[in-house]
Amino acid sequence: MSSSANAIYRRLRTLVAETLGVDEEEVTPDASFEEDLNIDHQELIDLMVAIEEEFDVTIPEEDMVTLKNIGDVVEYLEDKLA
């Protein structure tokens, strides 16, 4: 993981843990939103809005559906913020 991806991951991990009420240890790069973090569609939308606000990006709905785990979001944000 590059230094920028690592920095994004650290911020994202804290944000996800706070937003979903889970332990940061559960928020790993390969943690699936549905299977590992047990979030439903509305919680995922709320989380994406929180990510947009935290990182000052816009995530179109067609992109949201491709983001299946934490690592996907880190890569996506790294590309958007580059």
C-alpha positions in Angstrom: 0.0 0.0 0.0 1.4 3.4 -1.0 1.8 6.1 1.6 -1.2 8.0 0.2 -3.3 4.9 0.3 -2.2 4.1 3.8 -3.2 7.6 4.9 -6.6 7.3 3.2 -7.0 3.9 4.8 -6.3 5.2 8.3 -8.9 8.1 7.9 -11.4 5.7 6.3 -11.0 3.1 9.0 -11.8 5.6 11.8 -14.7 7.1 9.8 -16.2 3.6 9.1 -15.8 2.5 12.7 -17.5 5.7 14.0 -20.3 5.7 11.3 -21.2 2.0 11.7 -20.4 1.6 15.4 -17.9 -1.2 14.8 -14.4 -1.7 16.2 -11.6 -0.3 14.0 -10.0 -3.8 14.1 -12.9 -5.1 12.0 -12.3 -2.5 9.3 -9.6 -4.2 7.3 -8.8 -3.6 3.6 -10.6 -6.9 2.6 -13.6 -6.4 4.9 -16.8 -6.7 2.8 -19.5 -4.1 3.6 -22.3 -6.7 3.5 -20.7 -9.9 4.7 -18.0 -8.7 7.2 -19.5 -5.4 8.4 -23.1 -6.5 8.1 -24.5 -3.2 6.8 -27.7 -2.8 4.8 -28.3 -0.7 1.8 -29.3 2.4 3.7 -26.3 2.2 6.0 -24.1 1.9 2.9 -25.6 5.0 1.4 -25.1 6.9 4.8 -21.5 5.7 4.9 -20.9 6.8 1.3 -22.3 10.3 2.1 -20.0 10.4 5.2 -17.0 9.4 3.0 -17.9 12.1 0.5 -18.0 14.7 3.2 -14.8 13.5 4.9 -12.7 13.3 1.7 -14.5 16.2 -0.2 -15.3 14.0 -3.2 -18.5 13.0 -5.1 -19.1 9.3 -5.5 -21.7 8.7 -8.3 -24.2 5.9 -7.7 -22.8 3.9 -10.5 -19.4 3.9 -8.8 -20.9 3.1 -5.4 -22.2 -0.2 -6.5 -18.7 -1.3 -7.6 -17.3 -0.6 -4.1 -17.6 -3.9 -2.3 -15.0 -3.7 0.4 -12.8 -1.2 2.3 -9.9 -1.8 -0.1 -12.0 -0.9 -3.1 -12.9 2.4 -1.4 -9.2 3.1 -0.6 -8.2 2.6 -4.3 -11.2 4.6 -5.5 -10.3 7.5 -3.2 -6.6 7.4 -4.1 -7.5 7.7 -7.8 -10.0 10.6 -7.0 -7.6 12.5 -4.8 -4.5 12.1 -7.0 
